[in-house]
Amino acid sequence: MSFKVYIASKESDIDPRNNYYQHKIVYYGTKNETTDVFCSDFRCDIHYKPHFLNFVIEKMREIIKRQSDCLFFFYAPKLSCIVVENAPELKKYIPCFNKYSTLTFIDNKLLSREWLKSLIPITSFELHTWADCCSFSRTLSELTDDGIVLQYANSCGGEGSFIYPNSSLISLCNETFSNDDLFIISPYLEKSITACCHIIIYENDILVFPPNICNSYKSTETCMYRPIYCGSDYISAMNLPNLIKSRIIELSNTIGSKLSNIGYRGVCGIDFLVDDKNVFMLEINPRYQGSSFLVDAALIDNQLPPLAFFQEQAFTCKTPLREHKNIISQMIIPYKSIVYTYNECTIEHELETAFHNQMFNQRLCADGFDINVPVSKYERNTYLFRIIEKDIKYINQTQSGFSNDL
C-alpha cells in the first residue's frame, strides 16, 4: 500500500472523514505531524510563487527519504509539471500527470473558446489590447446594452475579469492596465449566473457531477468592478430548471469527450454562464475546484470513495465502475460554502462574527487563520477562511448528523 501525499492550497480541501491520504502539503492550514504548511507564520496571496514551489520540492524530498513507497497527488496539475521541470527525479512519484502543453491549452480562455465554438454555445467575443479598448470604448457598447466583460486569457476565480456596466467608462480606468495587455471582450449579461460542473475524464467515459452556482460579490471600483469569488452553492443549484441542469450535464459530457481525445485525464471543472433559457461555456479549469471539497463530502455521505479515488482511477482504468456512475448521476450534493478573503470590501467585525458564530448546520474551515491577527497585516486578496453549510433537509436522515459528518 503506497503512502499517499496530497499537495493543495487548503487543508480543508480534504474532508475530515477522508483517510485516502496519509500526509498533506498545503499553502494554508495548521501545521502538525501529518500536515506541512507553507503559510504557518504569515498569510499571503496564493499564486504558486517560487517560494512555495521550493517548499513543495523540499517537503517531497524529505518524505521520500522517510517513505520510499510514497506517491504525490496535486490539486493543481500545472504545479506538478513545474515541480518536475525543476526536479525531474520526482516525476516517478507523481502517478496522475498531464502534459504541461495540454494543461496550458485547456486553461487558455481564448484557445478553448475557439476550439469548441462549433460544438458548444459560447457568447460572442472579440480580442483587443487595452489601448484598443480605450480608443474605441464608445463603439464597444454596440456589443450589448448591459455593458461588457474584459478577461485576461489566463486567470481564475474572477481575478482576471473586469466588468464595465457602461463601456463608455473604460477610458476613465486606463491607469489600471498596460496598453499592450490583451483581453477577451464579451457582452455582460447582468441577469445571468455562473454555474460550475465537475467532471472526471477517463479514456472511454466521463463522470459528470451535479452543477453548483458560483457566488461572487462586486469590488468597489467606480468605473468597473471585479467579481470576487465568495463560495459555491449546490443547494441553490438544485432549484435550477431541470432543462438548464440537463443542458449543463449534456455540454459537460461533450466537452469532456473532446478533452479525453487530446489525452487529458482526471478531474476538471467547467464554468458556464446561465440565463433564463441559455447555457454558454465560459472556461475550462483543468484541476480540482474551489467546490471540490463539497463534492467530496457528498461522496462520503453516500458511502462512496472520495474524489481522490476517482482522480487516480481515471489514470489507470478506461472507465469508472458502473455502480459508481449510476449513484453519482443521481447524487444530491446538499452543501454550500462561504469564502472570506481580505480585500477592499473586508469589514473586520463581520469577519469575527462569521468566524466565531456558526449555526448548527455549519462548520468552520479555519485553514490556519488566526482571528486575533489584524487582517490589515495580510496581502490583498489573501484567503482567510471558509464555512461549509449543509441543507437542513439532509441532516439526521439516512446519514449521520452534520456534526458527525463533518
C-alpha positions in Angstrom: 0.0 0.0 0.0 1.5 3.3 -1.1 2.0 6.2 1.3 -0.1 8.9 -0.4 0.5 12.6 0.0 -1.8 15.4 -1.2 -0.4 18.8 -2.3 -3.1 21.5 -2.3 -3.9 25.1 -1.4 -6.0 24.4 1.7 -6.0 21.9 4.5 -9.8 21.8 4.3 -9.7 20.6 0.7 -9.6 17.1 2.4 -12.8 16.0 4.2 -12.0 15.1 7.8 -13.6 11.7 7.1 -11.3 11.1 4.1 -8.4 8.8 5.0 -7.3 8.4 1.4 -4.1 10.4 2.1 -1.6 9.9 4.9 0.0 13.3 4.6 -0.7 16.8 3.2 1.5 19.6 1.9 -0.7 22.8 1.8 -0.4 26.5 1.4 -3.0 27.3 4.1 -3.6 25.2 7.2 -2.4 24.2 10.7 0.9 22.5 10.9 1.0 19.1 12.6 2.7 15.7 12.2 0.6 14.9 9.1 0.4 18.4 7.5 3.2 20.6 6.2 2.1 24.2 5.9 3.7 27.0 3.8 1.7 29.9 5.4 2.2 28.8 9.0 3.7 32.0 10.4 2.3 34.5 7.9 -0.5 34.7 5.3 -0.2 35.8 1.7 -2.0 35.5 -1.6 -1.6 32.2 -3.4 -0.1 32.1 -6.9 2.3 29.2 -6.5 5.2 31.6 -6.2 8.8 30.3 -6.3 9.0 30.2 -2.5 6.0 27.8 -2.4 7.5 25.7 -5.2 10.7 25.3 -3.4 8.9 24.5 -0.2 6.9 21.7 -2.0 10.0 20.2 -3.6 11.9 20.3 -0.2 9.0 18.6 1.6 8.6 16.0 -1.2 12.3 15.0 -0.9 12.0 14.8 2.9 9.0 12.5 2.7 10.7 10.3 0.0 13.6 9.8 2.4 11.2 8.5 5.1 8.8 6.7 2.8 10.3 5.3 -0.3 6.9 4.0 -1.4 5.2 7.4 -1.4 3.1 8.9 -4.2 2.2 12.6 -4.6 -1.2 13.9 -5.8 -1.7 17.6 -6.8 -4.7 19.9 -6.5 -3.3 21.8 -9.4 -1.7 19.7 -12.2 0.3 22.6 -13.5 2.1 22.7 -10.2 3.1 19.1 -10.7 4.6 19.9 -14.1 6.6 22.9 -12.7 7.8 20.6 -9.9 9.1 18.1 -12.4 10.7 20.8 -14.5 12.7 21.9 -11.5 13.2 18.4 -10.0 13.0 15.8 -12.8 13.8 12.9 -10.4 10.4 13.4 -8.6 8.3 12.6 -11.7 8.2 8.8 -10.9 6.5 9.6 -7.6 3.6 11.5 -9.4 1.1 9.0 -10.8 -1.5 11.5 -12.1 0.4 13.5 -14.6 -1.0 15.5 -17.6 1.4 17.2 -20.0 2.0 20.9 -19.4 1.2 21.8 -23.0 -2.2 20.1 -22.7 -2.9 22.0 -19.4 -1.8 25.3 -20.9 -4.0 24.8 -23.9 -7.1 23.9 -21.9 -6.5 26.7 -19.4 -6.4 29.4 -22.1 -9.9 31.0 -22.4 -9.3 32.2 -25.9 -8.0 28.9 -27.3 -10.6 26.8 -25.6 -13.4 29.0 -26.9 -12.0 29.0 -30.4 -11.6 25.2 -30.2 -15.1 24.4 -29.0 -17.2 27.2 -30.6 -18.5 24.9 -33.4 -19.8 22.4 -30.8 -20.7 24.4 -27.7 -22.7 27.7 -27.3 -20.4 30.5 -26.4 -21.2 34.2 -26.0 -19.8 36.4 -28.7 -16.3 37.7 -28.1 -13.6 39.8 -29.5 -9.8 40.1 -28.8 -8.3 43.5 -28.2 -5.4 45.2 -26.4 -6.1 47.7 -23.6 -5.1 50.5 -25.9 -7.7 49.4 -28.5 -10.4 49.3 -25.8 -9.6 52.9 -24.7 -9.5 54.3 -28.3 -13.0 52.9 -29.3 -14.7 52.4 -25.9 -17.9 54.0 -27.2 -18.3 51.6 -30.1 -17.9 48.6 -27.7 -21.3 49.5 -26.3 -22.8 48.0 -29.5 -21.9 44.6 -28.2 -24.7 44.8 -25.6 -26.9 47.2 -23.7 -25.7 45.8 -20.4 -22.0 46.6 -20.6 -19.0 44.4 -21.3 -16.6 42.0 -19.6 -12.9 42.2 -20.1 -10.9 39.0 -19.3 -7.3 38.0 -19.4 -6.9 34.8 -21.4 -5.4 33.0 -18.4 -7.0 33.7 -15.0 -9.2 32.1 -12.4 -11.6 32.8 -9.6 -12.7 36.1 -11.2 -9.2 37.6 -10.6 -8.7 38.4 -14.3 -12.2 39.5 -15.1 -13.4 43.1 -15.1 -17.0 44.2 -15.7 -17.9 47.6 -17.1 -21.6 48.2 -16.7 -21.2 51.1 -19.1 -18.5 50.6 -21.8 -18.0 54.3 -22.3 -16.4 54.4 -18.9 -13.4 52.3 -20.0 -11.3 55.3 -20.9 -11.6 56.6 -17.3 -9.8 53.5 -16.0 -6.7 53.3 -18.2 -4.3 53.7 -15.3 -5.2 50.1 -14.3 -3.6 48.2 -17.2 -0.7 48.4 -19.7 -1.6 49.4 -23.3 -0.3 46.0 -24.6 -2.4 43.9 -22.2 -4.6 41.6 -24.2 -8.2 41.0 -23.3 -11.1 38.9 -24.4 -14.2 41.2 -24.6 -17.7 39.8 -24.4 -21.2 41.1 -23.5 -22.1 41.5 -19.9 -25.3 39.6 -19.2 -26.5 41.3 -16.0 -29.3 38.8 -15.2 -27.1 35.7 -15.7 -25.5 33.4 -13.1 -22.3 31.4 -13.3 -22.5 27.6 -12.8 -19.7 25.1 -12.5 -19.7 21.4 -13.2 -17.1 18.8 -12.1 -16.2 16.1 -14.5 -13.7 13.3 -14.2 -12.3 12.2 -17.6 -11.4 8.6 -18.3 -10.2 7.2 -21.6 -13.6 5.8 -22.6 -16.0 7.5 -20.3 -16.9 10.7 -18.4 -18.2 11.0 -14.8 -20.4 14.1 -14.5 -21.4 15.6 -11.1 -24.3 17.9 -10.4 -23.7 21.6 -11.1 -23.2 24.3 -8.5 -23.8 28.0 -8.6 -20.6 30.1 -8.2 -21.3 33.1 -5.9 -19.4 36.4 -6.1 -19.7 39.9 -5.0 -18.7 43.2 -6.5 -15.5 45.0 -5.7 -15.8 48.8 -5.1 -14.1 50.4 -8.1 -16.1 53.3 -9.5 -16.0 52.8 -13.3 -15.7 49.0 -13.3 -15.8 46.2 -10.8 -14.3 42.7 -10.4 -16.4 39.7 -9.5 -14.8 38.3 -6.3 -15.4 34.6 -5.6 -17.1 34.0 -2.3 -18.3 30.5 -2.4 -20.1 27.7 -4.2 -23.7 26.7 -3.7 -25.1 23.3 -4.6 -28.2 23.9 -2.5 -29.5 26.7 -4.7 -28.4 24.9 -7.8 -30.9 22.2 -7.0 -33.6 24.7 -7.9 -32.3 25.5 -11.3 -34.8 24.4 -14.0 -34.4 20.8 -15.0 -33.8 21.8 -18.6 -30.9 24.0 -17.6 -29.4 21.3 -15.4 -29.7 18.7 -18.1 -28.2 21.1 -20.6 -25.2 21.7 -18.4 -24.6 18.0 -18.0 -25.0 17.4 -21.7 -22.5 20.1 -22.6 -20.1 18.9 -19.9 -20.2 15.4 -21.4 -19.4 16.9 -24.9 -16.5 18.9 -23.6 -15.2 16.0 -21.5 -15.1 13.8 -24.6 -13.1 16.4 -26.5 -10.7 16.7 -23.6 -10.3 12.9 -23.5 -9.4 12.9 -27.2 -6.4 15.1 -26.6 -5.2 13.0 -23.7 -6.4 14.8 -20.6 -7.3 12.6 -17.7 -8.7 13.2 -14.2 -10.8 15.9 -12.6 -11.8 19.1 -14.4 -14.2 22.0 -13.8 -16.2 23.7 -16.5 -17.7 27.1 -15.9 -21.0 28.1 -17.6 -22.9 31.3 -18.0 -26.6 30.7 -17.5 -29.6 32.9 -18.2 -33.3 32.1 -18.3 -33.1 29.9 -21.3 -29.5 29.5 -22.4 -26.3 27.9 -21.2 -22.9 29.2 -22.5 -19.5 27.8 -21.8 -17.1 30.3 -20.1 -13.9 28.4 -19.4 -12.4 25.1 -18.6 -10.3 24.6 -15.4 -8.0 21.5 -15.6 -7.7 21.0 -11.9 -9.7 20.5 -8.7 -12.1 23.3 -8.0 -12.9 25.5 -5.0 -16.1 23.4 -4.6 -14.4 20.0 -4.8 -14.4 19.6 -1.1 -18.2 19.8 -1.2 -18.3 17.0 -3.8 -16.1 15.0 -1.5 -18.5 15.5 1.4 -21.4 14.2 -0.6 -19.5 11.2 -1.9 -18.6 10.2 1.6 -22.2 10.8 2.8 -23.2 8.3 0.1 -20.6 5.8 1.3 -18.7 6.2 -2.0 -14.9 6.6 -2.3 -13.6 10.3 -2.2 -12.9 12.3 -5.3 -9.3 11.4 -5.0 -10.1 7.8 -5.7 -11.8 8.7 -9.0 -9.0 11.0 -9.9 -6.4 8.3 -9.5 -8.7 5.7 -11.2 -9.0 7.9 -14.3 -5.3 7.4 -15.0 -5.4 3.6 -14.5 -8.8 2.5 -15.8 -10.6 3.1 -19.1 -14.0 3.6 -17.3 -15.4 4.0 -13.8 -17.4 1.2 -12.1 -20.9 1.2 -13.4 -22.5 1.2 -9.9 -20.4 4.3 -9.0 -21.5 6.1 -12.2 -25.2 5.3 -11.5 -25.1 6.6 -8.0 -23.2 9.8 -8.9 -25.6 10.5 -11.8 -28.5 10.7 -9.2 -26.4 12.1 -6.3 -27.6 15.1 -4.4 -24.9 17.5 -3.0 -26.6 19.3 -0.1 -23.8 21.7 0.6 -22.7 25.3 0.0 -19.5 27.2 1.0 -19.0 30.8 2.1 -15.4 32.0 1.4 -13.8 35.0 3.2 -10.9 36.9 1.7 -9.1 40.1 2.6 -9.8 42.8 0.1 -11.2 46.3 -0.2 -14.6 45.1 1.0 -13.4 43.4 4.1 -15.1 44.5 7.4 -13.2 43.1 10.4 -16.1 42.9 12.9 -18.1 40.9 10.3 -15.2 38.5 10.0 -15.1 38.0 13.7 -18.8 37.3 13.8 -18.6 34.8 11.0 -15.5 33.1 12.5 -17.0 32.6 16.0 -20.7 32.1 15.3 -21.7 29.1 13.1 -25.2 27.8 13.0 -25.9 24.1 13.8 -25.7 23.2 10.1 -22.4 25.0 9.5 -18.8 24.1 10.1 -15.8 26.4 10.2 -12.8 25.6 8.0 -10.2 27.9 9.5 -7.2 26.6 7.5 -4.8 28.0 10.0 -6.4 31.5 10.0 -5.8 33.4 13.3 -8.7 35.7 14.0 -6.5 37.6 16.6 -4.1 38.9 13.9 -5.4 42.1 12.2 -6.2 41.3 8.6 -4.6 44.6 7.6 -1.2 42.8 8.0 -2.1 40.4 5.2 -1.6 40.8 1.4 -4.7 42.0 -0.6 -6.8 39.1 -1.9 -5.4 36.7 0.7 -7.7 33.8 1.5 -8.8 33.9 5.2 -11.2 31.0 6.0 -14.4 29.4 4.7 -17.6 27.9 6.1 -19.3 24.8 4.9 -23.1 24.7 5.3 -25.4 21.7 4.9 -29.0 21.9 3.8 -31.0 21.2 6.9 -33.3 18.8 5.0 -30.5 16.4 4.7 -29.4 16.3 8.3 -30.3 13.4 10.6 -31.9 11.4 7.8 -30.1 8.5 6.1 -26.8 9.9 7.0 -25.5 10.8 10.5 -25.9 14.3 11.9 -23.9 17.1 10.4 -21.6 17.5 13.4 -20.6 13.8 13.0 -20.5 14.0 9.1 -18.1 16.9 9.1 
